[in-house]
């Protein structure tokens, strides 16, 4: 069981850590100290549900419904393109110094909705959690399968909370106008690159 847990932790980390839409959004919210732990918690809960679904047999259901994945892909393209455009607009306007640290906060409801959109409208999340992790998890049986799922979920918990905490911890430095501008441009590029890859996959 320990081996299965470690395998889940390492594989889960390899799926989560590479920069993606979730990471970019949590980083941004952490820098602004705007419901960043709530954002991380939502990402963790979504990952846990999707990983559990994949490990315990829902991966085949997604594979048999290409139309569902197609709809999710288009939703992701629209959202990620829009979010990237907003990041580029912030960098272009360059008004960071005119607001105090932590200013420009979104409401809790807006943060929840945006986090769910970043997570659930990104087909890569389903492919990584439900399909990839699910296919590996299905190779285990009994308690070992539970241990593998637990390891992958633990990776999600450690990474997302660690990212949110680190971004908030260093927000004084990261929220400097020049640094924030670079971050906004980087986030915009990440969002548009992911949107572009989704479009090419259609």
C-alpha positions in Angstrom: 0.0 0.0 0.0 2.9 2.4 0.8 4.3 1.8 -2.7 1.0 2.5 -4.3 0.6 5.7 -2.3 4.1 6.9 -3.3 3.4 6.0 -6.9 0.2 8.0 -6.8 1.9 11.0 -5.1 4.7 11.1 -7.7 2.4 10.6 -10.7 -0.1 13.0 -9.4 2.6 15.6 -8.8 3.9 15.1 -12.4 0.4 15.8 -13.7 -0.3 18.8 -11.5 2.9 20.7 -11.1 3.6 21.7 -14.8 2.3 25.2 -15.3 -1.3 25.2 -16.4 -4.5 27.2 -16.1 -5.2 26.2 -12.5 -1.7 27.0 -11.3 -1.7 30.4 -13.1 -5.0 31.3 -11.6 -4.1 30.3 -8.0 -0.8 32.1 -8.4 -2.6 35.3 -9.4 -5.1 35.0 -6.6 -2.4 34.3 -4.1 -0.4 37.4 -5.1 -3.6 39.5 -4.6 -4.4 37.6 -1.4 -7.9 37.3 -2.8 -9.6 34.1 -1.5 -6.5 32.2 -2.5 -7.0 29.3 -0.1 -10.6 29.0 -1.2 -9.4 28.9 -4.8 -6.9 26.2 -3.9 -9.5 24.2 -2.0 -11.9 24.2 -4.9 -9.2 23.0 -7.2 -8.3 20.2 -4.7 -12.0 19.1 -4.3 -12.5 19.0 -8.1 -9.3 17.1 -8.6 -10.2 14.6 -5.8 -13.6 14.0 -7.4 -12.2 13.6 -10.9 -9.3 11.4 -9.7 -11.7 9.2 -7.7 -14.1 8.9 -10.7 -11.2 7.9 -13.0 -9.6 5.4 -10.6 -12.9 3.8 -9.9 -14.1 3.4 -13.5 -15.4 6.6 -15.1 -12.5 7.0 -17.5 -14.1 4.7 -20.0 -17.3 6.8 -19.9 -15.5 9.9 -20.9 -13.7 8.1 -23.7 -17.0 6.8 -25.1 -18.5 10.4 -25.2 -16.4 12.4 -27.6 -19.2 15.0 -28.0 -19.1 15.8 -24.3 -15.3 16.4 -24.5 -15.8 18.5 -27.6 -18.3 20.8 -25.8 -16.0 21.1 -22.8 -13.1 21.9 -25.2 -15.0 24.8 -26.8 -16.0 26.2 -23.4 -12.4 26.0 -22.3 -11.2 27.8 -25.5 -13.7 30.7 -25.0 -13.0 31.1 -21.2 -9.2 30.8 -21.5 -9.0 33.2 -24.4 -11.1 35.8 -22.5 -9.1 35.4 -19.3 -5.9 35.7 -21.2 -7.2 38.9 -22.9 -8.0 40.4 -19.5 -4.5 39.6 -18.3 -3.0 41.3 -21.4 -5.3 44.3 -20.9 -4.0 44.7 -17.3 -0.4 44.6 -18.5 -1.2 47.1 -21.3 -2.9 49.6 -19.0 -0.1 49.3 -16.4 -2.1 50.8 -13.5 -0.7 48.6 -10.8 0.8 51.4 -8.8 -2.5 53.2 -8.6 -4.1 50.5 -6.4 -3.0 49.3 -2.9 -1.7 45.9 -2.2 -4.6 43.5 -2.2 -6.8 45.9 -4.1 -9.1 45.0 -7.0 -10.4 42.0 -5.1 -13.1 39.9 -6.7 -16.1 38.8 -4.6 -16.1 35.3 -3.2 -18.8 34.3 -5.7 -16.8 35.5 -8.7 -13.7 33.7 -7.4 -15.7 30.5 -7.0 -17.2 30.7 -10.5 -13.9 31.6 -12.1 -12.1 28.8 -10.3 -14.7 26.2 -11.4 -14.4 27.5 -15.0 -10.6 27.3 -15.0 -10.9 23.8 -13.7 -13.9 22.2 -15.3 -13.7 23.9 -18.7 -10.2 22.6 -19.3 -10.3 19.2 -21.0 -6.6 18.7 -20.0 -7.9 18.3 -16.4 -10.2 15.4 -17.4 -7.5 13.8 -19.5 -4.9 14.0 -16.7 -7.1 13.0 -13.8 -9.9 10.8 -15.2 -8.1 9.2 -18.2 -4.4 9.0 -17.3 -4.5 8.7 -13.5 -7.7 6.5 -13.9 -6.0 4.1 -16.3 -3.0 3.7 -14.0 -5.2 3.4 -10.9 -7.3 0.7 -12.5 -4.2 -1.5 -12.5 -4.3 -1.7 -8.8 -6.9 -3.7 -6.8 -8.5 -3.4 -3.4 -6.7 -1.3 -0.8 -3.8 -0.6 -3.1 -6.2 1.2 -5.5 -7.4 3.3 -2.6 -3.8 4.0 -1.6 -3.0 5.1 -5.1 -6.0 7.4 -5.3 -5.0 8.8 -1.9 -1.5 9.5 -3.0 -2.6 11.4 -6.1 -5.1 13.5 -4.1 -2.3 14.2 -1.5 -0.1 15.6 -4.3 -3.0 17.9 -5.3 -3.4 19.1 -1.7 0.3 19.7 -1.1 0.9 21.5 -4.4 -2.2 23.8 -4.6 -2.0 24.8 -0.9 1.7 25.3 -1.2 1.3 27.4 -4.3 -1.4 29.6 -2.7 0.6 30.0 0.5 3.9 30.8 -1.3 2.2 33.4 -3.6 0.6 35.1 -0.7 3.8 35.0 1.4 5.8 36.7 -1.3 3.0 38.9 -2.5 4.7 42.1 -1.3 7.5 41.5 -3.8 5.4 39.8 -6.5 2.8 42.6 -6.4 5.4 45.3 -7.4 4.1 46.9 -10.6 6.9 45.7 -12.8 6.8 42.1 -11.5 3.0 42.1 -11.7 3.1 43.2 -15.3 5.4 40.3 -16.1 3.1 37.9 -14.3 0.1 39.2 -16.1 1.8 38.8 -19.5 3.0 35.3 -18.5 -0.5 34.3 -17.3 -2.0 35.7 -20.5 0.5 33.7 -22.6 -0.2 30.5 -20.7 -4.0 30.9 -21.1 -3.7 31.6 -24.8 -1.2 28.8 -25.4 -3.6 26.4 -23.7 -6.5 27.7 -25.6 -4.5 27.4 -28.9 -3.6 23.8 -28.0 -7.2 23.0 -27.3 -8.3 24.5 -30.7 -5.7 22.4 -32.5 -6.9 19.3 -30.8 -10.5 19.7 -32.2 
